[in-house]
Amino acid sequence: AACRVIVHVDLDCFYAQVEMIRNPELRDKPFGVQQKSIVVTCNYEARKLGVKKLMSVRDAKEKCPQLVLVNGEDLTPYRETSYKVTELLGEFCPLVERLGFDENFVDVTEMVEKRLNQLQQSGCCRVRVSGHVYNNQAINLHDTTHVRLVIGSRIAEEFREAIHASLGLTGCAGVASNKLLSKLVSGTFKPNQQTVLLPESCQDLIHSLDHIQKVPGIGYKTAKRLETLGVRNVCDLQAFPSAALEKELGVSVAQRIQKLSYGEDDSPVTPSGPPQSFSDEDSFKKCSSEVEVKEKIEELLPNLLDRIYKDGRQPRTVRLTIRQFSATDKWFNRESRQCPIPPHLIQKFGKESSNILSPLVDILMKLFRKMIDVDLPFHLTLLSVCFSNLKDLPSSKKGSIGFYLKQMSPPSGSGK
């Protein structure tokens, strides 16, 4: 655990970024994402004018009368984009752990070791840090721990560049020797920047937290119980007698949070479960004929089918989302229809995609005609296709006949 290199990737104002990608006209306007009467997040244009996360809509409008609000109660686009980020990071490294919609931990230790070996074999000792170093601490290239973390900063930069190039999202990153420290250091410089934490600056970072609840892993209830003991910050927790803490909170909790107060965290990066859906969308200025709609759908499907093939599960539901242009409600007029995928088509997922493409296009066009009267003029600005309700292949389930036949079948070319 002492040699680990962990990258924490934290996307900037995530819901707002997703909305700006869906709606490019929002980019230069102060806007927020609203859920009920709360602004759950806002873009940096709005933040400059005094709007903050989790502010009430009324207060936000008082601060910034020109604030544009987008309804964010349907989490589908955020969830789908979030899984795309985790999926993309998984292409670099298998050890990716999702933390909410907008954060991921990546254990890049193995990648770092490979690059370190390549550097040593090439006789090259030059390695340049990407981004900031916490406290502007000097890097010692004779210290392999420093060199590992610097290599980790290069990998973190590659992650951020790939996320921006593929998905149009920016984010911050923290590079450190464990999950706790990488999460704490990632927000040092915002937005769209990254910071590496060297071991010697660990205590400075921990002591910079002004309240005990700022330590990841110490929740609201535990923080309240600590406050009744007179423990309000990290220094208080470090100095508190272990025996008294164990008596109050129990041995395991007391030991865990006291370790956290020193920046110690040996919890591994645990890969998260697979995504619950696969989707792709295309936005455009105008699409106004059935032929164009069909062409757009045909363009979206191959990449989606490829992602599903790589995933190995079969979807049971398909959904089509459209966005219609209207002069009064220019950007937010979305509508969706979905239906079950016929059983005979489900079986074809994961095989030759050309056999399934045409019938899927037909299904999606039927969904389209349920939303749009094609005999009347229409003006679309977006199409999105989503496959959901993913199930494992029957043959991969233990206990199924397919599973045992697969286990029994001899290797190809064995001559049996």
Helices and strands as residue ranges (DSSP letters): E 6-11, H 14-22, G 24-26, E 31-35, E 38-42, H 44-48, E 55-56, H 57-63, E 68-71, H 76-92, E 96-99, E 103-107, H 109-122, E 132-133, G 134-136, H 144-167, E 171-176, H 179-186, E 194-196, G 199-201, H 202-207, G 212-214, H 220-228, H 234-239, H 242-249, H 251-261, E 277-287, H 290-311, E 313-324, E 334-340, H 343-346, H 354-371, E 380-392, G 394-396, H 401-408
